[in-house]
Amino acid sequence: MSKRRELEEICQRVPEIVGRYTKLMLHVNDQVLIERTAQHEKWGQQRHNYGDWLMILGEEFGEVCEAMQRNKGWGKKTDAVDLHKELVQLAAVASAIAEQVIEERGLTHDKT
């Protein structure tokens, strides 16, 4: 049974408070997958050295920081605004890096 299916079943049989958090995890991970798919459609399969990945990840992290500053009233008009969107994008970039690591190690999703 897949982990996702297992979590969906947990949502059905646990107290509402636990189910709510599990549903929230599934929802956020769905959003990351949607963003990851959009990145793949826009850029194709990306494979970079880790230094370049670090720069891409750093840029996304910077946008998260900008959005957090804006939420405190510290930001500039040009700064990122939507913290949730920026966090999802950051997670999607991290997922792309993880995909490359798995590929480089010759692993499949069954072996991870």
Biopython code that builds the backbone (N, CA, C, O; Angstrom):
import numpy as np
from Bio.PDB.StructureBuilder import StructureBuilder

atoms = [
    (1, "MET", "N", (0.851, -1.173, 0.000)),
    (1, "MET", "CA", (0.000, 0.000, 0.000)),
    (1, "MET", "C", (0.900, 1.240, 0.000)),
    (1, "MET", "O", (1.896, 1.296, 0.722)),
    (2, "SER", "N", (0.539, 2.218, -0.809)),
    (2, "SER", "CA", (1.337, 3.441, -0.867)),
    (2, "SER", "C", (1.148, 4.250, 0.414)),
    (2, "SER", "O", (0.130, 4.143, 1.098)),
    (3, "LYS", "N", (2.144, 5.047, 0.710)),
    (3, "LYS", "CA", (2.073, 5.907, 1.904)),
    (3, "LYS", "C", (0.890, 6.863, 1.789)),
    (3, "LYS", "O", (0.206, 7.130, 2.777)),
    (4, "ARG", "N", (0.647, 7.377, 0.583)),
    (4, "ARG", "CA", (-0.476, 8.292, 0.390)),
    (4, "ARG", "C", (-1.798, 7.598, 0.712)),
    (4, "ARG", "O", (-2.632, 8.148, 1.431)),
    (5, "ARG", "N", (-1.986, 6.400, 0.183)),
    (5, "ARG", "CA", (-3.231, 5.676, 0.448)),
    (5, "ARG", "C", (-3.375, 5.394, 1.941)),
    (5, "ARG", "O", (-4.465, 5.489, 2.505)),
    (6, "GLU", "N", (-2.259, 5.047, 2.562)),
    (6, "GLU", "CA", (-2.265, 4.787, 4.006)),
    (6, "GLU", "C", (-2.708, 6.038, 4.773)),
    (6, "GLU", "O", (-3.513, 5.952, 5.700)),
    (7, "LEU", "N", (-2.179, 7.193, 4.380)),
    (7, "LEU", "CA", (-2.562, 8.446, 5.049)),
    (7, "LEU", "C", (-4.027, 8.778, 4.797)),
    (7, "LEU", "O", (-4.720, 9.249, 5.699)),
    (8, "GLU", "N", (-4.499, 8.539, 3.586)),
    (8, "GLU", "CA", (-5.916, 8.792, 3.291)),
    (8, "GLU", "C", (-6.813, 7.907, 4.149)),
    (8, "GLU", "O", (-7.860, 8.354, 4.617)),
    (9, "GLU", "N", (-6.410, 6.661, 4.357)),
    (9, "GLU", "CA", (-7.188, 5.760, 5.203)),
    (9, "GLU", "C", (-7.151, 6.205, 6.664)),
    (9, "GLU", "O", (-8.145, 6.095, 7.382)),
    (10, "ILE", "N", (-6.007, 6.703, 7.090)),
    (10, "ILE", "CA", (-5.902, 7.228, 8.461)),
    (10, "ILE", "C", (-6.902, 8.357, 8.651)),
    (10, "ILE", "O", (-7.568, 8.438, 9.684)),
    (11, "CYS", "N", (-7.006, 9.228, 7.655)),
    (11, "CYS", "CA", (-7.946, 10.352, 7.743)),
    (11, "CYS", "C", (-9.373, 9.883, 7.995)),
    (11, "CYS", "O", (-10.153, 10.567, 8.659)),
    (12, "GLN", "N", (-9.707, 8.715, 7.462)),
    (12, "GLN", "CA", (-11.063, 8.201, 7.586)),
    (12, "GLN", "C", (-11.367, 7.603, 8.957)),
    (12, "GLN", "O", (-12.526, 7.572, 9.370)),
    (13, "ARG", "N", (-10.338, 7.124, 9.671)),
    (13, "ARG", "CA", (-10.636, 6.348, 10.885)),
    (13, "ARG", "C", (-10.098, 6.946, 12.177)),
    (13, "ARG", "O", (-10.273, 6.345, 13.237)),
    (14, "VAL", "N", (-9.463, 8.085, 12.130)),
    (14, "VAL", "CA", (-8.912, 8.668, 13.349)),
    (14, "VAL", "C", (-9.790, 9.827, 13.817)),
    (14, "VAL", "O", (-10.627, 10.322, 13.061)),
    (15, "PRO", "N", (-9.600, 10.249, 15.046)),
    (15, "PRO", "CA", (-10.369, 11.409, 15.521)),
    (15, "PRO", "C", (-10.150, 12.611, 14.605)),
    (15, "PRO", "O", (-9.101, 12.736, 13.972)),
    (16, "GLU", "N", (-11.125, 13.473, 14.542)),
    (16, "GLU", "CA", (-11.107, 14.618, 13.624)),
    (16, "GLU", "C", (-9.825, 15.445, 13.735)),
    (16, "GLU", "O", (-9.294, 15.882, 12.714)),
    (17, "ILE", "N", (-9.321, 15.668, 14.938)),
    (17, "ILE", "CA", (-8.126, 16.510, 15.105)),
    (17, "ILE", "C", (-6.929, 15.897, 14.394)),
    (17, "ILE", "O", (-6.168, 16.614, 13.743)),
    (18, "VAL", "N", (-6.748, 14.585, 14.504)),
    (18, "VAL", "CA", (-5.632, 13.913, 13.834)),
    (18, "VAL", "C", (-5.877, 13.902, 12.333)),
    (18, "VAL", "O", (-4.971, 14.183, 11.548)),
    (19, "GLY", "N", (-7.094, 13.579, 11.939)),
    (19, "GLY", "CA", (-7.436, 13.545, 10.525)),
    (19, "GLY", "C", (-7.235, 14.887, 9.852)),
    (19, "GLY", "O", (-6.810, 14.949, 8.698)),
    (20, "ARG", "N", (-7.535, 15.956, 10.562)),
    (20, "ARG", "CA", (-7.379, 17.299, 10.004)),
    (20, "ARG", "C", (-5.924, 17.581, 9.671)),
    (20, "ARG", "O", (-5.627, 18.126, 8.608)),
    (21, "TYR", "N", (-5.006, 17.214, 10.575)),
    (21, "TYR", "CA", (-3.585, 17.456, 10.315)),
    (21, "TYR", "C", (-3.068, 16.574, 9.190)),
    (21, "TYR", "O", (-2.247, 17.006, 8.381)),
    (22, "THR", "N", (-3.548, 15.343, 9.140)),
    (22, "THR", "CA", (-3.133, 14.452, 8.062)),
    (22, "THR", "C", (-3.647, 14.978, 6.725)),
    (22, "THR", "O", (-2.920, 14.954, 5.732)),
    (23, "LYS", "N", (-4.886, 15.450, 6.688)),
    (23, "LYS", "CA", (-5.438, 16.034, 5.468)),
    (23, "LYS", "C", (-4.641, 17.267, 5.065)),
    (23, "LYS", "O", (-4.415, 17.500, 3.878)),
    (24, "LEU", "N", (-4.218, 18.055, 6.042)),
    (24, "LEU", "CA", (-3.418, 19.242, 5.753)),
    (24, "LEU", "C", (-2.080, 18.844, 5.124)),
    (24, "LEU", "O", (-1.633, 19.475, 4.166)),
    (25, "MET", "N", (-1.439, 17.800, 5.661)),
    (25, "MET", "CA", (-0.177, 17.318, 5.073)),
    (25, "MET", "C", (-0.392, 16.894, 3.628)),
    (25, "MET", "O", (0.399, 17.248, 2.754)),
    (26, "LEU", "N", (-1.447, 16.145, 3.372)),
    (26, "LEU", "CA", (-1.735, 15.692, 2.016)),
    (26, "LEU", "C", (-1.997, 16.876, 1.096)),
    (26, "LEU", "O", (-1.528, 16.893, -0.043)),
    (27, "HIS", "N", (-2.739, 17.863, 1.578)),
    (27, "HIS", "CA", (-3.063, 19.046, 0.778)),
    (27, "HIS", "C", (-1.796, 19.819, 0.403)),
    (27, "HIS", "O", (-1.616, 20.192, -0.757)),
    (28, "VAL", "N", (-0.936, 20.055, 1.365)),
    (28, "VAL", "CA", (0.307, 20.794, 1.095)),
    (28, "VAL", "C", (1.177, 20.008, 0.119)),
    (28, "VAL", "O", (1.734, 20.583, -0.816)),
    (29, "ASN", "N", (1.297, 18.712, 0.328)),
    (29, "ASN", "CA", (2.121, 17.909, -0.582)),
    (29, "ASN", "C", (1.529, 17.848, -1.979)),
    (29, "ASN", "O", (2.274, 17.769, -2.956)),
    (30, "ASP", "N", (0.208, 17.883, -2.098)),
    (30, "ASP", "CA", (-0.421, 17.980, -3.416)),
    (30, "ASP", "C", (-0.029, 19.292, -4.091)),
    (30, "ASP", "O", (0.263, 19.318, -5.287)),
    (31, "GLN", "N", (-0.024, 20.372, -3.326)),
    (31, "GLN", "CA", (0.352, 21.670, -3.888)),
    (31, "GLN", "C", (1.815, 21.678, -4.348)),
    (31, "GLN", "O", (2.138, 22.261, -5.383)),
    (32, "VAL", "N", (2.683, 21.040, -3.590)),
    (32, "VAL", "CA", (4.097, 20.943, -3.980)),
    (32, "VAL", "C", (4.210, 20.135, -5.268)),
    (32, "VAL", "O", (4.971, 20.506, -6.161)),
    (33, "LEU", "N", (3.472, 19.046, -5.377)),
    (33, "LEU", "CA", (3.508, 18.233, -6.586)),
    (33, "LEU", "C", (3.000, 19.021, -7.793)),
    (33, "LEU", "O", (3.569, 18.926, -8.881)),
    (34, "ILE", "N", (1.951, 19.782, -7.608)),
    (34, "ILE", "CA", (1.426, 20.616, -8.698)),
    (34, "ILE", "C", (2.479, 21.635, -9.130)),
    (34, "ILE", "O", (2.693, 21.835, -10.326)),
    (35, "GLU", "N", (3.130, 22.273, -8.173)),
    (35, "GLU", "CA", (4.183, 23.247, -8.489)),
    (35, "GLU", "C", (5.368, 22.567, -9.153)),
    (35, "GLU", "O", (5.941, 23.102, -10.102)),
    (36, "ARG", "N", (5.739, 21.394, -8.663)),
    (36, "ARG", "CA", (6.863, 20.660, -9.248)),
    (36, "ARG", "C", (6.559, 20.309, -10.699)),
    (36, "ARG", "O", (7.434, 20.399, -11.559)),
    (37, "THR", "N", (5.320, 19.911, -10.970)),
    (37, "THR", "CA", (4.894, 19.604, -12.338)),
    (37, "THR", "C", (4.967, 20.861, -13.212)),
    (37, "THR", "O", (5.423, 20.803, -14.353)),
    (38, "ALA", "N", (4.517, 21.989, -12.672)),
    (38, "ALA", "CA", (4.571, 23.246, -13.425)),
    (38, "ALA", "C", (6.026, 23.635, -13.732)),
    (38, "ALA", "O", (6.330, 24.092, -14.834)),
    (39, "GLN", "N", (6.920, 23.451, -12.753)),
    (39, "GLN", "CA", (8.333, 23.742, -12.992)),
    (39, "GLN", "C", (8.884, 22.842, -14.089)),
    (39, "GLN", "O", (9.634, 23.299, -14.951)),
    (40, "HIS", "N", (8.517, 21.566, -14.060)),
    (40, "HIS", "CA", (8.998, 20.627, -15.067)),
    (40, "HIS", "C", (8.476, 21.009, -16.452)),
    (40, "HIS", "O", (9.207, 20.936, -17.439)),
    (41, "GLU", "N", (7.217, 21.415, -16.518)),
    (41, "GLU", "CA", (6.641, 21.833, -17.800)),
    (41, "GLU", "C", (7.328, 23.089, -18.326)),
    (41, "GLU", "O", (7.514, 23.236, -19.534)),
    (42, "LYS", "N", (7.702, 23.988, -17.428)),
    (42, "LYS", "CA", (8.338, 25.244, -17.835)),
    (42, "LYS", "C", (9.808, 25.053, -18.224)),
    (42, "LYS", "O", (10.257, 25.592, -19.236)),
    (43, "TRP", "N", (10.551, 24.292, -17.430)),
    (43, "TRP", "CA", (11.994, 24.191, -17.592)),
    (43, "TRP", "C", (12.474, 22.846, -18.137)),
    (43, "TRP", "O", (13.638, 22.715, -18.517)),
    (44, "GLY", "N", (11.596, 21.852, -18.179)),
    (44, "GLY", "CA", (12.024, 20.521, -18.559)),
    (44, "GLY", "C", (12.743, 19.859, -17.393)),
    (44, "GLY", "O", (12.777, 20.388, -16.282)),
    (45, "GLN", "N", (13.319, 18.691, -17.668)),
    (45, "GLN", "CA", (14.054, 17.998, -16.613)),
    (45, "GLN", "C", (15.346, 18.756, -16.355)),
    (45, "GLN", "O", (16.179, 18.907, -17.249)),
    (46, "GLN", "N", (15.503, 19.225, -15.142)),
    (46, "GLN", "CA", (16.692, 19.988, -14.788)),
    (46, "GLN", "C", (17.692, 19.090, -14.062)),
    (46, "GLN", "O", (17.340, 18.351, -13.142)),
    (47, "ARG", "N", (18.911, 19.174, -14.489)),
    (47, "ARG", "CA", (20.007, 18.509, -13.803)),
    (47, "ARG", "C", (21.142, 19.519, -13.725)),
    (47, "ARG", "O", (21.653, 19.978, -14.747)),
    (48, "HIS", "N", (21.531, 19.860, -12.500)),
    (48, "HIS", "CA", (22.569, 20.868, -12.266)),
    (48, "HIS", "C", (23.601, 20.294, -11.306)),
    (48, "HIS", "O", (23.353, 19.293, -10.633)),
    (49, "ASN", "N", (24.759, 20.939, -11.253)),
    (49, "ASN", "CA", (25.689, 20.586, -10.176)),
    (49, "ASN", "C", (25.100, 21.164, -8.887)),
    (49, "ASN", "O", (24.252, 22.056, -8.923)),
    (50, "TYR", "N", (25.557, 20.650, -7.771)),
    (50, "TYR", "CA", (24.941, 21.053, -6.501)),
    (50, "TYR", "C", (25.171, 22.523, -6.158)),
    (50, "TYR", "O", (24.362, 23.127, -5.453)),
    (51, "GLY", "N", (26.251, 23.094, -6.644)),
    (51, "GLY", "CA", (26.476, 24.527, -6.434)),
    (51, "GLY", "C", (25.400, 25.359, -7.120)),
    (51, "GLY", "O", (24.896, 26.325, -6.546)),
    (52, "ASP", "N", (25.051, 24.985, -8.344)),
    (52, "ASP", "CA", (23.988, 25.698, -9.055)),
    (52, "ASP", "C", (22.639, 25.469, -8.381)),
    (52, "ASP", "O", (21.833, 26.391, -8.257)),
    (53, "TRP", "N", (22.403, 24.234, -7.948)),
    (53, "TRP", "CA", (21.158, 23.958, -7.220)),
    (53, "TRP", "C", (21.079, 24.821, -5.963)),
    (53, "TRP", "O", (20.016, 25.337, -5.616)),
    (54, "LEU", "N", (22.213, 24.970, -5.291)),
    (54, "LEU", "CA", (22.223, 25.775, -4.067)),
    (54, "LEU", "C", (21.847, 27.229, -4.368)),
    (54, "LEU", "O", (21.145, 27.869, -3.584)),
    (55, "MET", "N", (22.314, 27.740, -5.497)),
    (55, "MET", "CA", (21.950, 29.105, -5.884)),
    (55, "MET", "C", (20.452, 29.216, -6.176)),
    (55, "MET", "O", (19.807, 30.180, -5.764)),
    (56, "ILE", "N", (19.906, 28.235, -6.883)),
    (56, "ILE", "CA", (18.465, 28.245, -7.193)),
    (56, "ILE", "C", (17.659, 28.144, -5.902)),
    (56, "ILE", "O", (16.691, 28.880, -5.705)),
    (57, "LEU", "N", (18.063, 27.232, -5.030)),
    (57, "LEU", "CA", (17.377, 27.056, -3.748)),
    (57, "LEU", "C", (17.492, 28.323, -2.906)),
    (57, "LEU", "O", (16.535, 28.734, -2.248)),
    (58, "GLY", "N", (18.677, 28.938, -2.934)),
    (58, "GLY", "CA", (18.889, 30.178, -2.182)),
    (58, "GLY", "C", (18.000, 31.304, -2.672)),
    (58, "GLY", "O", (17.491, 32.094, -1.876)),
    (59, "GLU", "N", (17.811, 31.379, -3.981)),
    (59, "GLU", "CA", (16.940, 32.414, -4.544)),
    (59, "GLU", "C", (15.507, 32.206, -4.065)),
    (59, "GLU", "O", (14.822, 33.159, -3.693)),
    (60, "GLU", "N", (15.063, 30.952, -4.077)),
    (60, "GLU", "CA", (13.711, 30.653, -3.595)),
    (60, "GLU", "C", (13.589, 30.935, -2.097)),
    (60, "GLU", "O", (12.580, 31.476, -1.644)),
    (61, "PHE", "N", (14.612, 30.571, -1.334)),
    (61, "PHE", "CA", (14.616, 30.844, 0.102)),
    (61, "PHE", "C", (14.563, 32.347, 0.348)),
    (61, "PHE", "O", (13.875, 32.808, 1.259)),
    (62, "GLY", "N", (15.286, 33.105, -0.460)),
    (62, "GLY", "CA", (15.252, 34.563, -0.337)),
    (62, "GLY", "C", (13.857, 35.118, -0.543)),
    (62, "GLY", "O", (13.454, 36.063, 0.135)),
    (63, "GLU", "N", (13.114, 34.533, -1.481)),
    (63, "GLU", "CA", (11.737, 34.977, -1.700)),
    (63, "GLU", "C", (10.845, 34.643, -0.506)),
    (63, "GLU", "O", (9.932, 35.400, -0.179)),
    (64, "VAL", "N", (11.108, 33.520, 0.137)),
    (64, "VAL", "CA", (10.378, 33.188, 1.370)),
    (64, "VAL", "C", (10.679, 34.256, 2.421)),
    (64, "VAL", "O", (9.769, 34.750, 3.088)),
    (65, "CYS", "N", (11.944, 34.606, 2.566)),
    (65, "CYS", "CA", (12.337, 35.631, 3.538)),
    (65, "CYS", "C", (11.678, 36.978, 3.221)),
    (65, "CYS", "O", (11.213, 37.673, 4.124)),
    (66, "GLU", "N", (11.641, 37.337, 1.946)),
    (66, "GLU", "CA", (10.993, 38.592, 1.542)),
    (66, "GLU", "C", (9.517, 38.591, 1.917)),
    (66, "GLU", "O", (8.996, 39.580, 2.433)),
    (67, "ALA", "N", (8.854, 37.475, 1.654)),
    (67, "ALA", "CA", (7.427, 37.389, 1.978)),
    (67, "ALA", "C", (7.207, 37.498, 3.483)),
    (67, "ALA", "O", (6.241, 38.117, 3.930)),
    (68, "MET", "N", (8.112, 36.891, 4.271)),
    (68, "MET", "CA", (7.993, 37.003, 5.726)),
    (68, "MET", "C", (8.217, 38.446, 6.174)),
    (68, "MET", "O", (7.537, 38.923, 7.083)),
    (69, "GLN", "N", (9.145, 39.130, 5.555)),
    (69, "GLN", "CA", (9.381, 40.537, 5.888)),
    (69, "GLN", "C", (8.162, 41.376, 5.547)),
    (69, "GLN", "O", (7.764, 42.249, 6.317)),
    (70, "ARG", "N", (7.570, 41.107, 4.386)),
    (70, "ARG", "CA", (6.375, 41.860, 3.986)),
    (70, "ARG", "C", (5.270, 41.676, 5.006)),
    (70, "ARG", "O", (4.549, 42.621, 5.327)),
    (71, "ASN", "N", (5.135, 40.453, 5.521)),
    (71, "ASN", "CA", (4.095, 40.178, 6.516)),
    (71, "ASN", "C", (4.317, 40.974, 7.792)),
    (71, "ASN", "O", (3.371, 41.216, 8.541)),
    (72, "LYS", "N", (5.559, 41.386, 8.052)),
    (72, "LYS", "CA", (5.867, 42.193, 9.237)),
    (72, "LYS", "C", (5.900, 43.683, 8.904)),
    (72, "LYS", "O", (6.144, 44.514, 9.778)),
    (73, "GLY", "N", (5.654, 44.016, 7.636)),
    (73, "GLY", "CA", (5.679, 45.407, 7.224)),
    (73, "GLY", "C", (7.075, 45.927, 6.933)),
    (73, "GLY", "O", (7.276, 47.137, 6.829)),
    (74, "TRP", "N", (8.050, 45.019, 6.799)),
    (74, "TRP", "CA", (9.436, 45.433, 6.575)),
    (74, "TRP", "C", (9.822, 45.453, 5.105)),
    (74, "TRP", "O", (10.854, 46.022, 4.749)),
    (75, "GLY", "N", (9.034, 44.859, 4.268)),
    (75, "GLY", "CA", (9.441, 44.636, 2.884)),
    (75, "GLY", "C", (9.294, 45.852, 1.990)),
    (75, "GLY", "O", (8.760, 46.893, 2.374)),
    (76, "LYS", "N", (9.800, 45.663, 0.767)),
    (76, "LYS", "CA", (9.667, 46.660, -0.283)),
    (76, "LYS", "C", (8.528, 46.226, -1.199)),
    (76, "LYS", "O", (8.104, 45.071, -1.161)),
    (77, "LYS", "N", (8.033, 47.145, -2.020)),
    (77, "LYS", "CA", (6.949, 46.808, -2.944)),
    (77, "LYS", "C", (7.338, 45.706, -3.908)),
    (77, "LYS", "O", (6.476, 44.965, -4.381)),
    (78, "THR", "N", (8.615, 45.587, -4.205)),
    (78, "THR", "CA", (9.079, 44.580, -5.172)),
    (78, "THR", "C", (9.271, 43.209, -4.540)),
    (78, "THR", "O", (9.493, 42.238, -5.264)),
    (79, "ASP", "N", (9.195, 43.095, -3.238)),
    (79, "ASP", "CA", (9.425, 41.822, -2.562)),
    (79, "ASP", "C", (8.267, 40.862, -2.789)),
    (79, "ASP", "O", (7.148, 41.267, -3.101)),
    (80, "ALA", "N", (8.565, 39.594, -2.624)),
    (80, "ALA", "CA", (7.544, 38.555, -2.719)),
    (80, "ALA", "C", (6.463, 38.818, -1.675)),
    (80, "ALA", "O", (6.748, 39.308, -0.583)),
    (81, "VAL", "N", (5.246, 38.496, -2.014)),
    (81, "VAL", "CA", (4.112, 38.801, -1.148)),
    (81, "VAL", "C", (3.492, 37.553, -0.527)),
    (81, "VAL", "O", (3.165, 37.558, 0.659)),
    (82, "ASP", "N", (3.329, 36.501, -1.294)),
    (82, "ASP", "CA", (2.555, 35.342, -0.867)),
    (82, "ASP", "C", (3.460, 34.289, -0.234)),
    (82, "ASP", "O", (4.081, 33.494, -0.940)),
    (83, "LEU", "N", (3.533, 34.282, 1.084)),
    (83, "LEU", "CA", (4.411, 33.370, 1.816)),
    (83, "LEU", "C", (4.114, 31.913, 1.476)),
    (83, "LEU", "O", (5.035, 31.134, 1.230)),
    (84, "HIS", "N", (2.855, 31.545, 1.460)),
    (84, "HIS", "CA", (2.489, 30.166, 1.161)),
    (84, "HIS", "C", (2.997, 29.752, -0.215)),
    (84, "HIS", "O", (3.598, 28.687, -0.363)),
    (85, "LYS", "N", (2.759, 30.582, -1.212)),
    (85, "LYS", "CA", (3.217, 30.287, -2.578)),
    (85, "LYS", "C", (4.731, 30.125, -2.625)),
    (85, "LYS", "O", (5.240, 29.210, -3.273)),
    (86, "GLU", "N", (5.442, 30.999, -1.949)),
    (86, "GLU", "CA", (6.908, 30.932, -1.950)),
    (86, "GLU", "C", (7.412, 29.670, -1.255)),
    (86, "GLU", "O", (8.387, 29.065, -1.701)),
    (87, "LEU", "N", (6.763, 29.272, -0.178)),
    (87, "LEU", "CA", (7.153, 28.044, 0.516)),
    (87, "LEU", "C", (6.922, 26.812, -0.361)),
    (87, "LEU", "O", (7.742, 25.894, -0.377)),
    (88, "VAL", "N", (5.816, 26.796, -1.083)),
    (88, "VAL", "CA", (5.524, 25.682, -1.984)),
    (88, "VAL", "C", (6.572, 25.622, -3.093)),
    (88, "VAL", "O", (7.026, 24.539, -3.459)),
    (89, "GLN", "N", (6.955, 26.776, -3.627)),
    (89, "GLN", "CA", (7.983, 26.810, -4.676)),
    (89, "GLN", "C", (9.329, 26.328, -4.136)),
    (89, "GLN", "O", (10.037, 25.582, -4.812)),
    (90, "LEU", "N", (9.677, 26.744, -2.945)),
    (90, "LEU", "CA", (10.925, 26.299, -2.311)),
    (90, "LEU", "C", (10.921, 24.776, -2.148)),
    (90, "LEU", "O", (11.909, 24.111, -2.462)),
    (91, "ALA", "N", (9.822, 24.238, -1.665)),
    (91, "ALA", "CA", (9.718, 22.787, -1.480)),
    (91, "ALA", "C", (9.797, 22.052, -2.820)),
    (91, "ALA", "O", (10.379, 20.970, -2.898)),
    (92, "ALA", "N", (9.222, 22.625, -3.863)),
    (92, "ALA", "CA", (9.261, 21.984, -5.177)),
    (92, "ALA", "C", (10.685, 21.950, -5.727)),
    (92, "ALA", "O", (11.083, 20.965, -6.349)),
    (93, "VAL", "N", (11.453, 23.011, -5.505)),
    (93, "VAL", "CA", (12.855, 23.010, -5.940)),
    (93, "VAL", "C", (13.629, 21.946, -5.155)),
    (93, "VAL", "O", (14.429, 21.209, -5.731)),
    (94, "ALA", "N", (13.395, 21.867, -3.858)),
    (94, "ALA", "CA", (14.051, 20.832, -3.059)),
    (94, "ALA", "C", (13.678, 19.444, -3.573)),
    (94, "ALA", "O", (14.515, 18.541, -3.574)),
    (95, "SER", "N", (12.441, 19.267, -4.005)),
    (95, "SER", "CA", (12.015, 17.984, -4.579)),
    (95, "SER", "C", (12.781, 17.682, -5.860)),
    (95, "SER", "O", (13.170, 16.537, -6.093)),
    (96, "ALA", "N", (13.000, 18.691, -6.687)),
    (96, "ALA", "CA", (13.750, 18.489, -7.932)),
    (96, "ALA", "C", (15.179, 18.038, -7.631)),
    (96, "ALA", "O", (15.727, 17.178, -8.319)),
    (97, "ILE", "N", (15.766, 18.623, -6.605)),
    (97, "ILE", "CA", (17.120, 18.215, -6.210)),
    (97, "ILE", "C", (17.092, 16.768, -5.728)),
    (97, "ILE", "O", (17.956, 15.972, -6.096)),
    (98, "ALA", "N", (16.109, 16.429, -4.915)),
    (98, "ALA", "CA", (15.989, 15.057, -4.414)),
    (98, "ALA", "C", (15.812, 14.063, -5.561)),
    (98, "ALA", "O", (16.343, 12.954, -5.507)),
    (99, "GLU", "N", (15.070, 14.452, -6.596)),
    (99, "GLU", "CA", (14.910, 13.593, -7.766)),
    (99, "GLU", "C", (16.271, 13.298, -8.403)),
    (99, "GLU", "O", (16.570, 12.161, -8.768)),
    (100, "GLN", "N", (17.083, 14.342, -8.526)),
    (100, "GLN", "CA", (18.408, 14.172, -9.124)),
    (100, "GLN", "C", (19.277, 13.254, -8.267)),
    (100, "GLN", "O", (19.979, 12.390, -8.791)),
    (101, "VAL", "N", (19.227, 13.442, -6.956)),
    (101, "VAL", "CA", (20.022, 12.594, -6.053)),
    (101, "VAL", "C", (19.622, 11.130, -6.221)),
    (101, "VAL", "O", (20.482, 10.255, -6.319)),
    (102, "ILE", "N", (18.331, 10.867, -6.254)),
    (102, "ILE", "CA", (17.853, 9.494, -6.441)),
    (102, "ILE", "C", (18.355, 8.935, -7.767)),
    (102, "ILE", "O", (18.837, 7.804, -7.835)),
    (103, "GLU", "N", (18.235, 9.740, -8.817)),
    (103, "GLU", "CA", (18.686, 9.299, -10.133)),
    (103, "GLU", "C", (20.187, 9.010, -10.145)),
    (103, "GLU", "O", (20.623, 7.996, -10.689)),
    (104, "GLU", "N", (20.969, 9.897, -9.548)),
    (104, "GLU", "CA", (22.422, 9.720, -9.519)),
    (104, "GLU", "C", (22.851, 8.482, -8.728)),
    (104, "GLU", "O", (23.861, 7.852, -9.040)),
    (105, "ARG", "N", (22.099, 8.158, -7.742)),
    (105, "ARG", "CA", (22.413, 6.979, -6.924)),
    (105, "ARG", "C", (21.885, 5.696, -7.531)),
    (105, "ARG", "O", (22.101, 4.607, -6.999)),
    (106, "GLY", "N", (21.182, 5.834, -8.665)),
    (106, "GLY", "CA", (20.649, 4.656, -9.330)),
    (106, "GLY", "C", (19.494, 4.029, -8.571)),
    (106, "GLY", "O", (19.215, 2.838, -8.708)),
    (107, "LEU", "N", (18.831, 4.841, -7.775)),
    (107, "LEU", "CA", (17.720, 4.330, -6.980)),
    (107, "LEU", "C", (16.411, 4.509, -7.720)),
    (107, "LEU", "O", (16.295, 5.347, -8.613)),
    (108, "THR", "N", (15.445, 3.724, -7.343)),
    (108, "THR", "CA", (14.085, 3.917, -7.810)),
    (108, "THR", "C", (13.239, 4.235, -6.596)),
    (108, "THR", "O", (13.706, 4.150, -5.460)),
    (109, "HIS", "N", (12.016, 4.595, -6.836)),
    (109, "HIS", "CA", (11.134, 4.895, -5.699)),
    (109, "HIS", "C", (10.915, 3.677, -4.826)),
    (109, "HIS", "O", (10.551, 3.816, -3.658)),
    (110, "ASP", "N", (11.126, 2.487, -5.362)),
    (110, "ASP", "CA", (10.968, 1.265, -4.566)),
    (110, "ASP", "C", (12.123, 1.063, -3.589)),
    (110, "ASP", "O", (11.960, 0.408, -2.560)),
    (111, "LYS", "N", (13.302, 1.631, -3.914)),
    (111, "LYS", "CA", (14.498, 1.413, -3.097)),
    (111, "LYS", "C", (14.764, 2.538, -2.112)),
    (111, "LYS", "O", (15.646, 2.402, -1.264)),
    (112, "THR", "N", (14.035, 3.640, -2.192)),
    (112, "THR", "CA", (14.314, 4.788, -1.331)),
    (112, "THR", "C", (13.705, 4.647, 0.018)),
    (112, "THR", "O", (13.852, 5.534, 0.858)),
]
sb = StructureBuilder()
sb.init_structure("model")
sb.init_model(0)
sb.init_chain("A")
sb.init_seg("    ")
for serial, (resi, resn, name, xyz) in enumerate(atoms, 1):
    if name == "N":
        sb.init_residue(resn, " ", resi, " ")
    sb.init_atom(name, np.array(xyz, "f"), 0.0, 1.0, " ", f" {name:<3s}", serial, name[0])
structure = sb.get_structure()
